[in-house]
């Protein structure tokens, strides 16, 4: 049985379609079964077919701009794959739609660097950039439904995505595809976005990326700019960190940048009552809109070990060059995991070089 809601049809499982059959909102069960596990087009839900040309997890324009076509990224299972071959299922029509809605306008500013991106944000592009970052985050984690937990084929350990809490990714999916489905996203739904200027001469590569599903945040570096985005805090982490991170070193080192990112992860995890997101059809013509119910902002008592674990996990290969208390590698990471090590501030809270 279906329910006609203005110009939309609500299926029993909660999926909503327009009168032409286009999916406006995927129910959680359909998202989990079709998009995550069966590899349907993550935008429209079409099953795999010859009409698929798939979608780069990291867009092709970004790969070309940063010159990483033949470079590799290291997955959580230790496998290494080329950026140019790392893709997820997507039909040709939706691939083209994503290019026109997101990739063309975003690439035009990110390729121009920090100043152009800042101007884009200040002149109305903030919403689109946040949605695009949500799209990148979504694609990274949807791809984990093809990545085995273990590289040892003798082990029946399943795929990485089997261990995900999918309710969090379900919301990211709704926001990332909203513009392609004619769904508005209320401004208060958007998370904390931090734009930082870098000195590219100090970087080994013009590109860097890391994220954390548990903390629902990502770090993306392109040339002289870095973007840190917390996807689901509705701006709360900026409130928590506004005084602590009011002034930062200029320029930031790679390790300091990872620390800023880790502090946002930890702040998001410390939020006591989470925002509640939903898609509504309450406009004058039933136009769908993603909204949020915000609880009173409150935080758990600060646990430095949460920050320490986030920081150690974000450092990756940088752990090989870090020295803490004359220890390096894993021994240094164990000290960092206590949450009492900072490369931004000294013991008096003053900035470090």
Steps between C-alpha positions, in 0.01 A plus 500: 500500500627850416399844616468794266659803667442797270720418199685220681437134575607347829575127492433282806874472578536880515646554153356807329465540123355768277215427260752413226656229717819692587623416848501812717595328825637150562374320809770371732432138403514575128820703546661215691386223265517659153759778523745352750479124448371448145693781333209685338563851370548698818319802354183362338497138624508336156638141503839442331483477121690584182381860547741536794832679456556537876622796702851576622513508879736795463384691190708481187555877487652485849726210404623691192544830685709341776693274263415182692365293209758226554540547874345267752295532815530258789174343620426406859571135416849591377420458131629766261294611198542770238286812539413477130342154532318549831129522408148416620188398302324787325293517181600726210210741547573555868873526435432786260254654744757499780749670270266787420360544851820461702825429320507787251430787745713349779796419276505855367570640846708227667742494209550875547603453862429654839397853398256383233346243734459756778329738257274215382393428858437865582295561185248221537697183428516376859198273461628336179850444637364331814278275287795411274716407800214281622501336159873422520459357851207288385687356202805412708291291738268345240812363332576310820219261413742355244813513714572186701588535867799271448725466196538130581251331268494196730330707766123543471503837675250678275529856376589812694153649450339210689630655821357849438222669694293578191247735657771769502591436136132500405471867597816586307352325195182709523695827516751406229235413240246764603581743219459225239158406640356850535522490880584814696742481793431742783800716584502383862549139380849581375800423719813687600719600204855622563717644222874523564784644292808281457852550372510248212880515483514314832278215376617179337181487292240758394228256611408347833185338633388324815167448670338323791150351488468487879582871526315587175769738380755527220816682406572587138812681380525639147809709431515799734169437674362248746135437573384341825132415504294352785195358328233470769577738789292793368784733597537380860870412480584854389333621820698255710835580335456871424721618786752216488567531126441874468861553391700236312860485372547647154581298301396169652722195467353169381497367856341817642231482233420144606478616861244770413300234318525257795378768742186543288446123496530485878270798549230340286524174694461694827159643401252351748166514315523465123299707249203314351472526120197428284361564151170688501240575232337798661567783254232688309509237227630215708859576400731263691746651745759352737458661841642447848373502855772643719518396865648730762873507438687304764825306508629198687781565746819537299692174460853570371539140386229550237700785350818295536355204311360725228836678463704180491261347247513810280879507481537190282842482337604821674563287809828395341643852534351604833710502815336526842711469815782365280278222369388452140257282306251291696661597831439869422140426398432331834601821677287708263203273575497627858369831364764709676723570200457806279698629204293821501537621858759476774420411862398862563257508208728718285537434129793292381688570177 
